[in-house]
Each structure stands twice: as structure tokens, then as C-alpha cells.
Amino acid sequence: MSVKIHNRTRLRRFLENQLVSMEKGESNLQFSVLKPLLRQTVEGLEALDYGEVQTIFAPSKKGTKGYGSKPYTLRILRMKALGFADLLISKGHKKQVIRLVAGTFGVSAARFRGWRKSPNLGKTHDQLMKSFRQQISENLDWDENRVVKELEKTAAVYKIQEKLACK
């Protein structure tokens, strides 16, 4: 019988092996800097297995207004929504793009416009978040049916995640 090992357990074991390898090697500056961080990470992963969130894994409260308990997931999905609008506009669909994308995501056009103007979304300097928008907007080879299908799929995930975040 095979036992399924969770990714968190696999990561913890990997980090523990890294610590052991570092301890066997020469002590250098890099090891002295990484050792406490690796130990804190291993302990934090162990604590998660017991239902405790230690500070290394505690979420930041910065910029999470309006995202409930899913700030990262919802921000990604909102960035993808902006990417769909960009893609449709670049394909020549100027009229009703905002209403189409907003309606598919189940939000008002005014709320969607707010996403576009937001310093956390449309006007962000966060390269990671920008990459999710670009991931969608650069799919110029998608035909209209594919764009609509992908838009609906992403919007369905957004609606589920938004409900979960606001419980």
C-alpha cells in the first residue's frame, strides 16, 4: 500500500535535508544567514500540520481590502479579468468590452472600471500581478470563441472564490 505524501511534507523534508547538507559542509556566510531562516520555515511547516500559523506564514494585512480571506487568489483573477478586457480591445472590440467582462464576472461595469483604476490592480507596479494580466492579454492567437470560453471559465472560478472569501 502506498502512502500519499502531501506537498507541504515533501517541502519540509527537502528543507530539513538542505539543513543537514549545510551543516556537513563548511560554515560560511551564506549558511549562517540561511540556517535560521530554514529552521524557522521547517518549524512553521510543522506547525501548519497541527493547525497553527506561525509568523513566517501569517498573511500580511497590507492591501487586502475587498478581498476577504482570499487576497492573492482574487487579485490574480481580477488581473486576469483586466487581461481579458485588454485582449478583446486589442482584437478590435471597443464597444461593450467592459460590460461584457464585468457581466461575465458578475460585477457592475462601475466596479470593473474601479479595478482598472485601482493602484493594486490596473495601475499596479507589482510585476507578479502584472504577469497574470499579460498572460491573458498576449493571447492574440485565440479566436473569439476561445476568448469567450476562457473568460467564462475564469469568471466561474472567480465567483466561487469570491463566495469563499466572504464567508
Secondary structure as UniProt FT lines:
FT   HELIX           7..24
FT   HELIX           29..49
FT   TURN            50..51
FT   HELIX           55..57
FT   TURN            62..63
FT   TURN            65..66
FT   TURN            68..69
FT   HELIX           71..90
FT   TURN            91..92
FT   TURN            95..96
FT   HELIX           97..105
FT   HELIX           109..117
FT   TURN            119..123
FT   HELIX           127..137
FT   TURN            140..141
FT   HELIX           144..165
//
